[in-house]
Amino acid sequence: MNSTKTFAVVSILLGVTAIVIPYFFGTLAVMVLGGVILASGIVSLFYMYYLRRQGFLISVSGPWVQVIAGLVILVWPELTLWLIAVLLGAGLILNGITGLTAIRDSAVINISVAHKIQQWLSISLGVLLIAMGSFGSAILLGFILGIALIFVGIQQWKWQ
C-alpha cells in the first residue's frame, strides 16, 4: 500500500475514533488551535521586534494579545469550548426566533409544518447547546472533525 492510501486509511480511522470519543477530539482540536495561535503570536513578536530594530514604529500589542490568547486557550480549553457553546447556542436561538417571526409576519398562508418545526428545532438545539456548555460544544466539534476526517480519507482513497 502506498503512502497516499495509508494516509487515507489513517484519516478514516481517526475520523471514526473522533466520532466514537468526540469529547477528547473536540478538546484536542481546541488545544491545537491554542497552540497555533500561540506560535503565530510568538513569530509575530519576533518579526515586530525585527521591524522595530529597523526603525519602524510598530506596536507589539497585537502579537502579545495573540500570545496571551493562545496560552489561555491552551491552558483552559474548557473556557473556549464554553464560549463556543454560548455563542453558537445564542446564534441558533436567534436564528429560530427570526425564522418564526418571519413566518408570523409572512403574507403566505400555508407555510409548511416542516419549516415551523425547523425553526423550533433550531431554538431547542440552541438551548440544549448552552445548557450542555463546554461538554456539548466539545462533542459537536469532535463529531464534525470526525466526519471531516472520514471525508478527507475517502477523497484521498478515491484520487489515488
TASULSUL-V368034 format. One record per pair of residues at least 12 apart in sequence whose C-alpha atoms are under 10 Angstrom apart, sorted by sequence separation. I is the first residue (numbers start at 0). J is the second residue. If there is no record, write none. Layout:
I&J  I&J
This chain:
47&59  102&114  46&59  47&60  102&115  44&58  45&59  47&61  44&59  47&62  99&114  43&59  44&60  46&62  98&114  99&115  102&118  44&61  45&62  98&115  99&116  43&61  44&62  99&117  100&118  40&59  43&62  44&63  98&117  99&118  42&62  43&63  95&115  98&118  99&119  40&61  41&62  44&65  95&116  97&118  98&119  40&62  41&63  43&65  44&66  95&117  96&118  39&62  40&63  43&66  95&118  96&119  98&121  99&122  40&64  41&65  42&66  94&118  95&119  98&122  37&62  40&65  41&66  93&118  94&119  95&120  96&121  36&62  37&63  39&65  40&66  92&118  95&121  96&122  37&64  38&65  39&66  40&67  91&118  92&119  94&121  95&122  36&64  37&65  38&66  40&68  41&69  91&119  92&120  93&121  94&122  95&123  36&65  37&66  40&69  91&120  92&121  93&122  95&124  35&65  36&66  37&67  39&69  91&121  92&122  95&125  35&66  36&67  37&68  38&69  90&121  91&122  92&123  94&125  33&65  34&66  36&68  37&69  38&70  90&122  91&123  92&124  93&125  33&66  36&69  37&70  88&121  89&122  91&124  92&125  33&67  34&68  35&69  36&70  37&71  88&122  91&125  92&126  33&68  34&69  37&72  88&123  89&124  90&125  91&126  33&69  34&70  36&72  37&73  88&124  89&125  32&69  33&70  34&71  36&73  87&124  88&125  89&126  91&128  92&129  31&69  33&71  34&72  35&73  87&125  88&126  30&69  33&72  34&73  86&125  87&126  88&127  89&128  30&70  32&72  33&73  34&74  85&125  88&128  89&129  30&71  31&72  32&73  33&74  84&125  85&126  87&128  88&129  30&72  31&73  33&75  84&126  86&128  87&129  88&130  29&72  30&73  33&76  84&127  85&128  86&129  88&131  29&73  30&74  32&76  84&128  85&129  88&132  30&75  31&76  83&128  84&129  85&130  27&73  29&75  30&76  33&79  83&129  84&130  85&131  26&73  29&76  30&77  81&128  82&129  84&131  85&132  28&76  29&77  81&129  84&132  85&133  88&136  26&75  27&76  30&79  81&130  83&132  84&133  87&136  26&76  29&79  81&131  82&132  83&133  84&134  25&76  26&77  29&80  81&132  82&133  84&135  85&136  80&132  81&133  83&135  84&136  26&79  80&133  81&134  83&136  84&137  26&80  78&132  79&133  80&134  81&135  82&136  83&137  25&80  77&132  78&133  80&135  81&136  84&139  77&133  80&136  81&137  76&133  77&134  79&136  80&137  83&140  79&137  80&138  77&136  77&137  80&140  76&137  26&133  25&133  26&134  29&137  25&134  28&137  25&135  26&136  27&137  22&133  23&134  25&136  26&137  29&140  22&134  25&137  26&138  28&140  29&141  21&134  22&135  24&137  25&138  27&140  28&141  21&135  22&136  23&137  24&138  25&139  26&140  27&141  21&136  22&137  23&138  24&139  25&140  26&141  21&137  22&138  24&140  25&141  28&144  21&138  22&139  23&140  24&141  25&142  20&138  21&139  22&140  23&141  24&142  25&143  19&138  21&140  22&141  24&143  25&144  18&138  21&141  22&142  24&144  25&145  17&138  18&139  20&141  21&142  24&145  18&140  19&141  20&142  21&143  17&140  18&141  19&142  21&144  17&141  18&142  21&145  16&141  17&142  18&143  20&145  16&142  17&143  18&144  19&145  14&141  15&142  17&144  18&145  14&142  17&145  18&146  14&143  15&144  16&145  17&146  14&144  15&145  17&147  18&148  13&144  14&145  15&146  17&148  18&149  13&145  14&146  16&148  17&149  12&145  13&146  14&147  15&148  16&149  11&145  14&148  15&149  10&145  11&146  13&148  14&149  11&147  12&148  13&149  14&150  10&147  11&148  12&149  14&151  10&148  11&149  14&152  9&148  10&149  11&150  13&152  9&149  10&150  11&151  12&152  7&148  8&149  10&151  11&152  7&149  10&152  11&153  7&150  8&151  9&152  10&153  7&151  8&152  11&155  6&151  7&152  8&153  10&155  11&156  6&152  7&153  5&152  7&154  8&155  4&152  7&155  8&156  3&152  4&153  6&155  7&156  5&155  6&156  7&157  4&155  5&156  3&155  4&156  7&159  3&156  4&157  4&158  3&158  4&159  3&159  2&159  1&159
